[in-house]
Every structure is written in structure tokens, then in C-alpha cells.
Amino acid sequence: MLKRFIGSATPDAGLLFARLAGAALLLWVHGLPKLLHWQQELAHIDDPLHLGRGVTLACALFAEVLCPFLIAAGLFTRLACLPVLFLLGVSMVLVHPDWSIEQGQFGWLLLIVFGTIALAGAGRWSLDRRLAAA
């Protein structure tokens, strides 16, 4: 029993947990509120890259709604992490540069979670693995 608990499946279970938990948090806290309150978000979203508020909001929705579904499923996982990492990086560095570590801890932790997933990949329990095996 102990060998099974600490065996080779443990990293895959950890990656599955990170994918599901990180994707759920990103979707619930950031993606769904933006999607459900599009007009209100459009009125006050920051536009640090000067793309226009509509384009900025559409990019944020892509990274915070579609990408979490792909990451949770383990489909094109590393690629799906890139928009999330870019959005979080822009948010932390350009939109909120005055935040202390404590104020920005949620953003920094999401960067750590999705950065780890991007580096490690989706793991054995993913659609990526099934596609690679086919």
C-alpha cells in the first residue's frame, strides 16, 4: 500500500490536481464574472497594452474561460497555459505594479501553478497523453 501511495503515479495525481484546481479557481474567480458581466467589465477594464478595451476583454476571456477548460481536460495543456501566464504577467507587472507580494499573492500563486503545469505538462491522466499515444 505504501509503495502505491508514493509510487510513480504520485506526480501524475499532483498534476491532475493542479490542473483541475488551478483551472477551477481561474474560471470561477476571474473568467465567469467577466463573462457574466461583460458590459460592466468593458467599462472599467484596464488596457495596459493599448489594444482597446474590447480586444483586451476578449483576450482576458480567452485566457480565463477557454484556456481553463483546455487545461482541466489536459488538452493542448502547455499551449493553453501560455495565454494564462501572459495575462497574469501583464496584470501583475503592468496593471498592478504597486501591489505588495501580500496584495498580489493570488496572482503570483496562479503564475506558479500554471507555470509549473506549462513546464511539467499535463501528466499521464490527460487528453494530451491519449493523443500522443494514438
Contacts in CASP RR format, 6 or more apart in sequence:
PFRMAT RR
TARGET T0000
AUTHOR 0000-0000-0000
METHOD contacts of the structure
MODEL  1
MLKRFIGSATPDAGLLFARLAGAALLLWVHGLPKLLHWQQELAHIDDPLH
LGRGVTLACALFAEVLCPFLIAAGLFTRLACLPVLFLLGVSMVLVHPDWS
IEQGQFGWLLLIVFGTIALAGAGRWSLDRRLAAA
9 124 0 8 1.000
11 120 0 8 1.000
11 123 0 8 1.000
12 123 0 8 1.000
12 124 0 8 1.000
12 125 0 8 1.000
13 125 0 8 1.000
15 117 0 8 1.000
15 120 0 8 1.000
15 121 0 8 1.000
15 122 0 8 1.000
15 123 0 8 1.000
15 125 0 8 1.000
15 126 0 8 1.000
16 123 0 8 1.000
16 125 0 8 1.000
16 126 0 8 1.000
18 113 0 8 1.000
18 116 0 8 1.000
18 117 0 8 1.000
19 71 0 8 1.000
19 72 0 8 1.000
19 74 0 8 1.000
19 77 0 8 1.000
19 117 0 8 1.000
19 122 0 8 1.000
19 126 0 8 1.000
20 72 0 8 1.000
21 113 0 8 1.000
22 68 0 8 1.000
22 71 0 8 1.000
22 110 0 8 1.000
22 113 0 8 1.000
22 114 0 8 1.000
23 68 0 8 1.000
23 69 0 8 1.000
23 71 0 8 1.000
23 72 0 8 1.000
24 68 0 8 1.000
24 72 0 8 1.000
25 110 0 8 1.000
26 64 0 8 1.000
26 67 0 8 1.000
26 68 0 8 1.000
26 84 0 8 1.000
26 110 0 8 1.000
26 114 0 8 1.000
27 64 0 8 1.000
27 65 0 8 1.000
27 68 0 8 1.000
27 69 0 8 1.000
29 106 0 8 1.000
30 60 0 8 1.000
30 64 0 8 1.000
31 60 0 8 1.000
31 61 0 8 1.000
31 64 0 8 1.000
31 65 0 8 1.000
31 68 0 8 1.000
32 65 0 8 1.000
33 41 0 8 1.000
34 41 0 8 1.000
34 57 0 8 1.000
34 60 0 8 1.000
34 61 0 8 1.000
34 64 0 8 1.000
34 65 0 8 1.000
35 61 0 8 1.000
35 65 0 8 1.000
38 57 0 8 1.000
41 57 0 8 1.000
42 53 0 8 1.000
42 54 0 8 1.000
42 57 0 8 1.000
45 53 0 8 1.000
45 54 0 8 1.000
45 56 0 8 1.000
45 57 0 8 1.000
45 60 0 8 1.000
46 56 0 8 1.000
46 95 0 8 1.000
47 53 0 8 1.000
47 56 0 8 1.000
48 90 0 8 1.000
48 94 0 8 1.000
48 95 0 8 1.000
49 56 0 8 1.000
49 90 0 8 1.000
49 94 0 8 1.000
51 59 0 8 1.000
59 83 0 8 1.000
59 87 0 8 1.000
60 87 0 8 1.000
62 83 0 8 1.000
63 83 0 8 1.000
63 84 0 8 1.000
63 86 0 8 1.000
63 87 0 8 1.000
64 84 0 8 1.000
64 87 0 8 1.000
66 80 0 8 1.000
67 80 0 8 1.000
67 81 0 8 1.000
67 83 0 8 1.000
67 84 0 8 1.000
68 84 0 8 1.000
70 76 0 8 1.000
70 77 0 8 1.000
70 80 0 8 1.000
71 77 0 8 1.000
71 80 0 8 1.000
71 81 0 8 1.000
71 84 0 8 1.000
71 114 0 8 1.000
71 117 0 8 1.000
71 122 0 8 1.000
73 126 0 8 1.000
73 127 0 8 1.000
74 80 0 8 1.000
74 122 0 8 1.000
74 126 0 8 1.000
74 127 0 8 1.000
74 128 0 8 1.000
75 126 0 8 1.000
75 127 0 8 1.000
75 128 0 8 1.000
75 131 0 8 1.000
76 128 0 8 1.000
77 117 0 8 1.000
77 118 0 8 1.000
77 121 0 8 1.000
77 122 0 8 1.000
77 126 0 8 1.000
77 128 0 8 1.000
78 117 0 8 1.000
78 118 0 8 1.000
78 121 0 8 1.000
78 122 0 8 1.000
81 114 0 8 1.000
81 115 0 8 1.000
81 117 0 8 1.000
81 118 0 8 1.000
82 118 0 8 1.000
84 110 0 8 1.000
84 114 0 8 1.000
85 111 0 8 1.000
85 114 0 8 1.000
85 115 0 8 1.000
85 118 0 8 1.000
88 107 0 8 1.000
88 110 0 8 1.000
88 111 0 8 1.000
88 114 0 8 1.000
89 111 0 8 1.000
91 107 0 8 1.000
92 99 0 8 1.000
92 104 0 8 1.000
92 107 0 8 1.000
92 108 0 8 1.000
92 111 0 8 1.000
96 103 0 8 1.000
96 104 0 8 1.000
101 108 0 8 1.000
121 128 0 8 1.000
122 128 0 8 1.000
122 129 0 8 1.000
123 129 0 8 1.000
END
